[in-house]
Amino acid sequence: MASARTVIIAGAGIGGLTAALTLARAGFDVEIFEEEPVLDEIGAGLQLSPNASRVLLALGLGERLKPHVVAPSEVSIKSSAGKEIARIPLGDLAAQRYGAPYWVIHRADLQSVLIEAVRASPNIRLALNAQVNDFERAADGVKVQGWRDRTDFSDYEPTDGFAFETRGIALIGADGLGSIMRYLVSRSFRRPTGDGELIYSNRTAWRATVPRDAVSAEFREPVVHLWLGRKAHLVHYPIRDGAAINIVAITNFNRNNPEWSKIEGTLAQVLPHYPRADWSERAQKTLAASERWQRYQLFHRSPRRRWGLGPVTLLGDSAHLMLPYLAQGAAMAIEDAAVLADCLSKTPDEPEQALRRYEDERRPRTARVQRTARRNGLIYHLGGRAATARDFVLRRMSGEKLLTRFDWLYDWRPTPDTE
């Protein structure tokens, strides 16, 4: 018999953990199943714009996050030659304009704060080394099956596992890029939708985190630096309360068989994408701050017309994987979590209708973010006359006017019930 207040989540990334917290705050019991045996420190820096930070603040996480975040004063946009093109003010201006701060943070620090809050909640159970691999509709909700490792029990060999079965009123797929839940949902459609397939962008993100003293003094200040160049761009900013610098170098990178997972890289692989003839010595020195890099091939999906069916839906990258050129991947998952909890809390006795309302509300916005991110990626990598025209337009706009172009994105707010 399914609990009338239990929601099951597949995946304990940022989206899944935030969803668990928003649902628990709305009075639901939550079970999270995560296939990884340990939630290690993964990834690098990410940006939490006001549309995301306001959700985390509403969950009471502000004090836990403050030791880890940096509130950048501005975005400094530069040409590859090092000339500043424009500045977009953030800091106090953005906080006042949008009612919430603009933060940058290491992904692992955000995840650790979310995990701490999840484990402190009596309404949430987190199972690691456990994977949802099937579901079926039941009269009282959804029945979920999967496997769970038993290495923590002495009477099982380390390679053994066992199946589990649980029930709830709803199942949320928050298991990321290689989502099993997405496959299970697609399999259940009577006719394939043919949309939302995984697309390789022919771009690679090279990521590194270095101590603050590894870069020049000007780049230790609380500023997001965005360098634009032909076929490549560069982003870096301080994280961990200014103790470290996050560096992301994104380059064109064609590959016949792209990998989904992280691959170790080296500076010797990165630098050829930033030749001295085109790129400032300051940019090259920033890249040289790290010998070791993590390489991620970049994928995205076109917007999908359907995310779920019955008592099952998707959230975050599982639903709307996007390119990083608007810095909104984590933010959209956090927004999803707030809206999902709001919809379910309004009609807990009609979970299927609540999930369809959630999807109807989220699809147009996430699709717009996906499209805008793709367009930014093209604009960032322009060369020749097109780049000159881009820079001319940016220079003619004031910083505050540039910021207003993000009002539709940053001024998003949950409904009163989720705040």
N, C-alpha and C positions, 0 to 999 in steps of 0.2 A: 504494500500500500504506500503510495507516494505521500510524503509530507506535504501538507497544503501550503507550506512556506519554504520549501527547499528548492534552491536553484543550483544547478550543476554547471561548473565552468571547466572547459578543457583548455589548459594553458595558464601558466603563472608568469607571463611577461608583464609589462607595465599595464597593458589593457586589462588582462585577466585579474591582476591584483587590485587595480583601481575599481573594476566592476564589483569584485567581492566586497570591497569596503563600502561602496555606494549602496549596494544591495543590503548589506548588514545594517547600515545606518537607516535604511527604509524598513527594517523589521524582518527581513528574510534570513533564513538559515542558508549557508552557502557551503558547497563542497567543491574544492579545486583539485584537479588532477593534472600533474605536471610530469612529463616523461623524463626530464633530466633528473639524475639522482641527487645532484647538488646544484643549488642556485648560485653559481659562481659569479664573480665580477666579470661582466662581459661588456663588449662594445666600448664606446668612447663618449665624448660629450654630446649633449643634445640641448636644444633650446625649448624652454617652456614659456611661450608667449602668454599674454594675459588670459586668453580664452581657456588655457589649460591650468595656469597657476590658480585661477579663481576656484576651480573645482577642488584642487588639492587643499587650498586654504579652507574651503567649506567643510572638508573632511577633518579639520583640526590638525593638519600636518605641518603648519607653518613653522612652529618652533623646532620641530625635528629636522626640517629642511634647511633652515637658516644657516647652520654651520657648514653646509655643503655648497650653497649656491653663490653665484656672483650676479649682481644686477648691473648689466652693462649700461653705460651712459649713452652709447650711440652705436650705430653701424657706420663704419668708414668704408666707402666703396672706392676702390683704387683700380687704375689700369695696371696691366702687367708690368709696365715701365715704372710703376710706383707713384704716379701722380694721382692725387686725390680727385675723384670725380664728383662725389657728393657725400653728404652725411645725413643720416636719418636719426633724429634724436630719440632716445629711449629714456631710461632712468626715471626721474620724478615726473617728467612730462607724460610719458606713456602710462605710468601708474595713475596719475590724476585723470588722464583722458579716458582710460578704460576701467578704472576702479580696481585694478589688480596689477601686480608687478610683472616685468619681463625678466625672466631668470635664465641663466645657463647653468648646467649641472652635468656631472658625470653620470652616465646611465646607471652604472653600478651603485652609485650613492642614492639615486632616486629609488632604484629597486630595493636596496637594503632598508630604506625608510618604509616603503610599502610593505615589505615582508614583516618588519617589526610590528607594524600596525595590524596586519592580518593575524599574526600569531597572538597578539594581545586581545583579539576579539573572540568572545565566547561563542559567537554565532558562525564562525568560519572554521572549517577543517581543511587543511592543506596536506595533500598526499603527494610526495615526491616519488620518482621512479614508477610512475603510474600513468598509463596512457588509455584514453578513450579510443576504442576502435570499432564501435558499432552502437546503434541505438534503434529503438522501435517505439512507435507511438503506443501509449497505453490509455485506457479509459480515464485514468486519473492523472495523465500527464505524459511522461516519457520514461522509458526504461533504458538504462545505459549499461553497456558492457565494456570491459577492457581487461588489461593485464596490470599486475602490480608485482614488483620484485620483492622477494622475501629474504634478501641477504642479511636482514637484521634479525633473523630467527635461526638459531643454531641447528635446528633439525632440517634445514634446507640447504642444498648445495648452492654456491654463489651464482650458478647459471640458471637456477630454477626460478620460476615465477608462478603466479597463480592468477586465475581470472577473478574479476570482481563484478558484481552487479549492484546497481543502486538505482533509485527512482527519485524523481523530482517533478516539479510543475513545469520546468523549462530547462533546456540545455543550451549553453552559450559556447560557441567555438571561438576561442581566442588564442589559437595555436600558431599564429604567425605565417611567414612566407610559404613554408611547405606544409600548409594546413591539411591534416587528415580530415578534420571536420568539414572543410570546404568540399572535399571529395565526397564524403558521406552525404552531405546535403545535395550536391549535384546529382549523385546517383539516385537519389530519391525523387527527383523531378520526373514527371511523366514524360516530358520531352526535354532534351538538352537545350539550354538557352543559347549556347554558342557564344556567349559574351563573358567578359571577365577572365579570359585566359592569361596565363603568365607570359610576360613579354620581356625579353632581354633588351636593354637599352643601348648596348654597345658602349657603355661607360663603366668605369671602375672608380670606387672610392678607396683611397689609401688613407688610413687613419693611424694617428700616433698621439700619445700623451707624454709630455716631457715636463721636467721640473721647471718652475718659472725662471730660474737663473740660466736656463739653456737658451733663452731667446733674449734679444736686446731689450733695454729698459722700456722703450716706447711700446713694445708689445706685451708688457706686463700690466698695463693699465686696463681698467674694466671697459674694454671696447671690443666689439665684434668686427674683425677685419675681413673684408670680402674683396679679393683681387680677381679681376676679370681678364681673360686672355683667350687667344685663338686656340680652340680645341682643348682648353683646360681652364680651371679656376681653382682658387685656394681660399680656404676659410680657416681662421684661427681666433681663439679667444681664451681668456683665463677661466679655470674651473676650480673646484675644491677650495672655495674661499680665497682664490688667488694663488694657491700654492702650486698649481700645475697649469699647463697650457694644452688645450685641445687643438690639434691640427688635422684638417681634412683636405686632401688634395684630390680633386676629381678630374679625371682625364678620359679622353676617348680611348677605347680599348676594345677592339674587335676580337672576338673569340668564337670559334665554331661550337665548342662545347663548354659553355660557361658553368662555373661551379656556384652552387647556392651558398655554400658555407664559407667561413672565413679562411683565408690562406695567408701564410706568413710571407712577408715581402721585405725588400731591402731598399735602402736609399739609392743604390745603383739602378734599381728598376724605376724609381720615381723621377729622378732628376732629368732624364732625357726628355720628359714631357714638358720641362720648364727650361728651355734653352737660354743661354746667356744673351743671345741676340734679341730675345723678346722680353725676358723677365728680369726684373730688378734684382740687384745683388742682395737687397734686404729680404726679398722673398726667398731667394735661394738659400740664404743663411738660416732663415726660419725653417725651411725644409731640412737643412743639414743638421738641425738640432736633434734629430733622431736617426739612428742607423737602422732601427727595426720598425717595420710597418705591418699593419694588418690590411689585407686586400680583400675587398668585397665587390663582386660583380653586382651591378645595380639592375634590379628588376622592377617592373610595375605591372599593373593590370588596368585594362580599360574598365570604366564603370559598368557594374553589373545590374541588371534589371531586378534580380531577385536574390536576396541574401539567405532566406530561410523558408521553412514551411512548418506548419503545425507548431509544436512547442519548441522548435529549434531555430536558432539564428546564429549569425556570425558577428564578430566585433573586431575592430582594429585591422591589422594587416591581413587577417584572414578574409575580411570583407572587401577592403579597398587599399591594397598595397599601392604605395605611391613613391615617386622619386623624391629625393631629399632637398630639392631646390627651393622649397618654401619653408623648410624646417618644421613640418607639421605632422610627421608620421606619428610620433608619440602623442602630440596634442589631440589629434583626431581620435585616437583610441581612448584618451581620457574623457573627451567630450562624449563619445559613444557610451561610456560607462555611466555618466551622469544621466543621459537621456534614457537609457535602458532602465535604470532603477526608477526613474520618475514614471515611466510608462507602466511598469509592473506594479508599482505602489498604488497607482490610481485604480487599477482593475485587477487585483490579485486573484480574483476568482475567474478571470477570463484571460489567462496568460497568452493564449494564441493571438487574441486580438491585440493585446498589449505589445507583443513582439512585432506584429505587422505595423502598428503605429510607430514604434521605434524605427523600423526600417524606412517607413515613408518619410519620417522627419529627417533621418540622417542621409539618405541616398543623395538628394540634390546637393547638399552642402559638401559632402565628401567628394562627389564627382567634380564639383567646381574646384576644390583644392587640388585634386589630381590633375585636372586640365591646366590650372595655373602653374603648378610645379613643372609640368612638362614644358610649358611655354618658357618659363624662366630658364630652364636648362638650355634651350636653344639660344636665348638672348645672352646668357652668360658667356657662351663659347663663340660668339661672333668674331669675325676678323675683318680687316680692310675697311671699306667704306661703310659697311653696315655697323661695325663697331664704332666708327667715328660718329655716325648719326645717333646711335644709342647714347654715347657719352655726351653729345651735345644736348640731347633732351634732358638727361639727368642733371646736367650742370645748370640748366635754366630753371629748374624747379627748386623751391626752398625745401629745407629739411622737413619742416612741419607739413608742407604739402605732400611730400613723399610719404610721410607717416600716415596721412589721411587716406592714402590709397589702400591701406591695410585695415581701415575701420571695419569693413564687412567681415574680416577675419578675426581681428583681435577683440572686437566689441561684442562678440557672441557671449550670451549668458544663459545658464540653465534656467529652467522655469523656477518660480519661487519655491516649489515643493522640493527641488533638489539642492537649493542653496543652504 
